[in-house]
Amino acid sequence: MHCISRPLRDLVICPNQETARQSYVDLVSSLSSSSMSSSQVKPGADRKQQEYENLVVTSEDGITKIMLNRPTKKNAINTQMYQEIILALKAASKDNSVLTVLTGNGDYYCSGNDLTDFSGITAGEIEEKVKNNLDMLRVFVNSFIDFPKPLIAVVNGPAVGIAVTILGLCDAVYASDRATFHTPFSHLGLSPEGCSSYTFPKIMGPAKAIEMLVFGKKLTAEEACARGLVTEVFPDNTFQKQVWARLKAYSEFPANSIRISKQVIRNMEKEKLYAVNAEECSVLQERLLSNECINAAVNFLSRKAKL
């Protein structure tokens, strides 16, 4: 159990933005330091397989696989992982593979952003940290928009936040029947990203998109498939075998034909997606610096600390 040095009501109801920011920094730092010893991956683990600290990237049989590799953190995305995914996508766009796959190691596909990424900074540094993170998020999302080959998500378990919204930019999404899809933005005083404010209404209709992005409805894999977010759902006990057999068959298609076909389908919307991404990041920057968001995050982390 994590200990919190201040009463919860003092943290949640902050009279001004500076107090709210400092409360947030204090709480995040306490959570980060108390969980460090039990959750760190051993230094050098899998180094011989990869050049990344938080990813395992392999290329075989015409498929480049980018695996999120922070299983002890439920594959939560920190700043370094964002940067590594951007680099991995750039490399995969230029290699000899026919298609690229994004998946997760362990029980989770990805639990979204690592909220302890703000540990170790002062309240006065939050504004610069937020700006830098949003600049990086914009580049990250553009990496998906620009990716020239078929990009396929293999969702092996629960997905949260950015891991869900970015699925709208993938070309196919295959999910285990134990996967869930959750975008709790309003709970945290946030707003949608990953171009989901545009792609989700287009995929599932405005009402269903609002239910998910605004009201935070968590979807099962079958529900996500029925709404068009997921391409196909497989039983968990045969998921890996069935999906990779399917992908292996796809990888034998003519590479140039696949690439050109994707361009024909996707290129008409690129400028629109760039604009949506920029607008979402601008709005999100305002939200992240608001008292409402900071207090919501403190409230959320305080509940998490009591578990």
Secondary structure, DSSP 8 states (H G I E B T S, - for coil): ----SS-HHHHHS-SSHHHHHHHHHHHHHHHHHHHHHHH---TTTTGGG-S-SSEEEEEETTEEEEEE--GGGTT-B-HHHHHHHHHHHHHHHHSS-SEEEEEESSS-SB--B-GGGGTT--GGGHHHHHHHHHHHHHHHHHHHHH--S-EEEEE-S-EETHHHHGGGGSSEEEEETT-EEE--TGGGT----TTHHHHHHHHH-HHHHHHHHTT---EEHHHHHHTTS-SEEE-GGGHHHHHHHHHHHHTTS-HHHHHHHHHHHHGGGHHHHHHHHHHHHHHHHHHHTSHHHHHHHHHHHHHHHT-
